[in-house]
């Protein structure tokens, strides 16, 4: 039985994360509680009741939440990486911009779950028969054709073999991202940060790379015929840029090649000189 006093009634008086944990662990209901930015990382809270709770930017990483009830909870921006959510109820919960890297969701109820901007990786375990690749979540093999990801923070994300045809990634931070084999044809990558990203065998046909920062990116075997624009793109120190590839890039209009990258202050032509040799 849950205690009669609920976290909803005491959350405004309790500021200490340890006190909140002790109350929840003792069986106090957190239904409807305002637990904005609460830090419960690494705790054990199986069967905890957090229905309709506000958990915006909460730190629940590595927390044991087996069988927890998050129905209707607001988890926007929360950290759930490596959390255990086996058999949890997430019906109607809002997981916008949540990190699910390494999270165990076996047996969880994800009915009507809102997953915009959710990150997962190859270690995330989803429930059987849940089509996570088409859920709108971002990770390996995701189907994100036409996705609106402008200015998204995707640093070091693993998107290997994902479909991003016609996706909007203008200004997105993809620093160090794994984009190997990703299909980015017709995508908008204007002013995107791709520094150190792995783009091996990626398809960029028809993509717009105007102002993109590709310094030290791995472009081995990239397909980028008929790029919409490379005006201001910086290819300095990019790997895998063959002489044939460089020649094709240098065949673009002079106006594009002489455009400065607004961040690096390098022209595209200069970045394809000795600095651009991989």
C-alpha positions in Angstrom: 0.0 0.0 0.0 1.2 3.5 -0.8 1.4 5.9 2.1 -1.5 8.3 2.3 0.7 11.3 2.1 1.8 11.7 -1.5 4.9 13.3 -3.0 2.5 15.7 -4.7 1.7 17.1 -1.3 5.3 17.3 0.0 7.4 18.0 -3.1 7.4 21.7 -2.6 8.8 21.3 0.9 11.3 18.7 0.0 14.3 20.0 -1.9 16.8 17.3 -1.1 17.1 14.5 -3.7 17.9 12.0 -1.0 14.7 12.8 0.9 12.7 12.4 -2.3 14.3 9.1 -3.0 13.6 7.9 0.5 10.0 8.9 0.3 9.5 7.1 -3.0 11.4 4.0 -1.9 9.2 3.8 1.2 6.2 3.5 -1.0 5.0 7.1 -1.1 3.1 7.8 -4.3 4.7 10.3 -6.7 1.5 10.5 -8.9 1.2 14.1 -10.2 4.4 15.2 -8.4 6.5 18.1 -9.6 10.0 16.6 -9.7 11.6 19.0 -12.1 15.3 18.2 -12.5 15.3 15.7 -9.7 18.5 13.6 -9.5 17.9 9.9 -8.8 20.7 8.4 -10.8 21.8 4.9 -9.8 19.0 4.4 -7.3 16.6 1.4 -7.0 12.9 2.4 -7.3 11.1 -0.7 -8.7 7.3 -0.4 -8.9 7.4 3.4 -8.1 4.2 5.3 -9.0 5.0 8.4 -11.0 1.8 8.7 -13.0 1.4 12.1 -14.6 4.5 13.3 -12.7 6.5 16.2 -14.0 10.1 14.9 -14.5 11.4 17.4 -17.0 15.2 17.1 -17.2 15.3 14.6 -14.4 18.4 12.4 -14.0 17.2 8.8 -13.9 20.3 7.3 -15.6 21.3 3.8 -14.4 18.2 3.8 -12.1 16.3 0.5 -11.5 12.7 1.4 -12.5 11.5 -2.1 -13.1 7.7 -2.2 -13.2 7.4 1.6 -12.6 4.3 3.5 -13.6 5.1 6.5 -15.8 1.7 6.7 -17.5 1.1 10.2 -18.7 4.4 11.5 -17.1 6.3 14.4 -18.6 9.9 13.3 -19.1 11.0 15.9 -21.6 14.8 16.2 -21.6 15.3 13.5 -19.0 18.3 11.2 -18.8 17.2 7.6 -18.9 20.4 6.1 -20.3 21.3 2.7 -18.9 18.1 2.7 -16.8 16.2 -0.5 -16.2 12.6 0.0 -17.3 11.6 -3.7 -17.7 7.8 -4.1 -17.6 7.3 -0.3 -16.9 4.1 1.4 -17.9 5.0 4.4 -20.2 1.5 4.7 -21.8 1.1 8.3 -23.1 4.3 9.5 -21.5 6.3 12.3 -23.1 9.9 11.4 -23.8 10.8 14.3 -26.1 14.6 14.7 -26.3 15.2 11.8 -23.9 18.4 9.8 -23.9 17.7 6.0 -24.0 21.2 4.9 -24.7 21.7 1.4 -23.2 18.2 1.5 -21.6 16.5 -1.8 -20.9 12.8 -1.5 -22.0 11.9 -5.2 -22.3 8.3 -5.8 -21.6 7.5 -2.1 -21.2 4.2 -0.7 -22.4 5.0 2.1 -24.9 1.5 2.7 -26.2 1.0 6.3 -27.4 4.5 7.2 -26.3 5.8 10.5 -27.6 9.3 9.9 -28.8 10.4 13.0 -30.8 14.1 13.6 -30.5 14.7 10.4 -28.4 18.2 9.0 -28.8 18.9 5.3 -28.6 22.0 3.2 -29.5 22.9 -0.4 -30.3 22.7 -1.3 -26.7 19.1 -0.1 -26.1 16.7 -3.0 -25.7 13.2 -2.3 -26.9 10.1 -4.5 -26.3 9.5 -7.3 -28.7 7.4 -6.2 -31.7 8.0 -2.5 -31.1 9.0 -0.9 -34.4 11.5 1.5 -32.9 13.2 2.2 -36.2 10.0 3.9 -37.4 9.0 5.5 -34.1 10.7 8.8 -34.7 13.6 8.0 -32.4 17.2 8.6 -33.5 19.7 5.9 -33.6 21.2 3.1 -35.7 19.0 2.1 -38.7 16.4 4.7 -37.9 13.9 5.7 -40.6 14.0 9.4 -40.5 13.2 10.4 -44.1 12.2 14.1 -44.1 12.8 14.5 -40.4 12.9 18.0 -39.0 16.2 18.0 -37.1 17.4 21.6 -37.7 19.9 22.8 -35.0 19.6 19.4 -33.2 22.3 18.4 -30.7 23.4 15.1 -32.2 27.1 15.1 -31.1 28.7 11.6 -31.3 25.3 9.9 -32.1 25.3 6.5 -33.8 23.2 6.7 -36.9 24.9 4.0 -38.9 22.8 2.8 -41.8 19.9 5.2 -41.0 17.6 6.6 -43.6 17.6 10.4 -43.7 16.5 11.1 -47.2 15.4 14.7 -47.6 16.0 15.3 -43.8 16.4 18.9 -42.5 19.7 19.0 -40.6 20.5 22.7 -41.1 22.8 23.9 -38.2 22.6 20.4 -36.5 25.7 19.5 -34.4 26.8 16.1 -35.7 30.4 16.4 -34.4 32.0 13.0 -34.2 28.8 11.3 -35.3 28.8 7.8 -36.8 27.1 8.3 -40.1 28.6 5.3 -41.9 26.3 4.1 -44.6 23.6 6.7 -43.9 21.4 7.7 -46.7 21.4 11.5 -46.8 20.4 12.2 -50.4 18.5 15.5 -50.9 19.1 16.4 -47.3 19.6 19.9 -46.0 23.0 20.1 -44.2 23.5 23.8 -44.5 25.8 25.1 -41.7 25.8 21.6 -40.1 28.7 20.7 -37.9 30.2 17.4 -39.1 33.7 17.8 -37.6 35.3 14.4 -37.2 32.1 12.6 -38.3 32.4 9.2 -40.0 30.6 9.4 -43.4 32.1 6.3 -44.9 29.9 5.0 -47.7 27.2 7.6 -46.9 25.0 8.7 -49.8 24.9 12.5 -50.1 23.6 12.8 -53.7 21.8 16.1 -54.1 22.4 17.2 -50.5 23.0 20.9 -49.7 26.4 21.3 -47.9 26.5 25.1 -48.0 28.5 26.3 -45.0 28.9 22.8 -43.5 31.9 22.1 -41.3 33.4 18.9 -42.6 36.9 19.3 -41.1 38.6 16.0 -40.3 35.5 14.1 -41.4 36.0 10.6 -42.9 34.6 10.8 -46.5 35.9 7.5 -47.7 33.7 6.2 -50.5 31.1 8.9 -50.0 28.6 9.3 -52.8 28.0 13.0 -53.5 27.2 13.5 -57.1 25.2 16.5 -58.0 25.4 18.3 -54.7 23.0 21.2 -54.5 25.6 23.5 -53.1 29.1 23.4 -51.4 29.3 27.2 -51.0 31.4 27.7 -47.8 31.7 24.1 -47.0 35.0 23.4 -45.2 36.8 20.1 -46.1 40.0 20.8 -44.3 41.9 17.7 -43.2 39.0 15.4 -44.4 40.0 11.8 -44.8 39.4 9.7 -47.8 39.3 12.6 -50.3 40.7 11.1 -53.5 42.2 13.2 -56.3 39.2 12.4 -58.4 36.8 13.5 -55.6 38.7 16.7 -55.1 38.7 17.4 -58.8 34.9 17.0 -59.0 34.4 19.3 -56.0 36.7 21.9 -57.5 34.6 21.9 -60.7 31.8 23.7 -58.8 31.2 27.3 -59.7 33.9 29.7 -58.6 31.3 31.7 -56.6 30.7 28.7 -54.4 34.4 27.8 -54.0 35.3 31.3 -53.0 32.6 31.5 -50.3 33.9 31.7 -46.7 32.7 29.3 -44.0 31.1 31.6 -41.4 32.5 29.5 -38.6 36.0 28.5 -39.8 36.6 31.6 -42.0 38.1 29.2 -44.7 37.0 29.3 -48.3 35.8 26.0 -49.8 38.6 26.2 -52.4 41.3 26.7 -49.7 39.9 23.8 -47.7 40.3 21.6 -50.7 44.0 22.5 -51.1 46.9 20.8 -49.3 44.9 21.0 -46.0 42.1 18.9 -47.5 44.3 16.0 -48.5 43.4 12.8 -46.7 
